[in-house]
Amino acid sequence: MRVIVAGKVYVDPEVQERAVAAHRVIVERAREYPGCLDVSISADSVEPGRVNLFEYWESHEALDAWRAIAPAATEHFELKDVQVLKHEVSGTRGPFD
């Protein structure tokens, strides 16, 4: 079963871009990892301090295997709030179907 991990975290607005940059190596390596369909960690374009997270995996096993070897961020930041959930995908179709 495919898996999506998605949500948002909040950091101080003045470190938002640095926080995203600190996770670049994770995004680059995850996208190359077997079973990874997509990963994105990006600054929100509207809300200061909000960082959006999105991971799409072929299976729980692929996600768990990645998490066992994933590199750490190059810098750590205090998280003000975390709203991230893991979803199991029961079906997929076009966005306007």
Secondary structure, 3 states (H helix, E strand, C coil): CCEEEEEEEECCHHHHHHHHHHCHHHHHHHHHCCCEEEEEEEECCCCCCEEEEEEEECCHHHHHHHHHHCCCCCCCCCCCEEEEEEEECCCCCCCCC
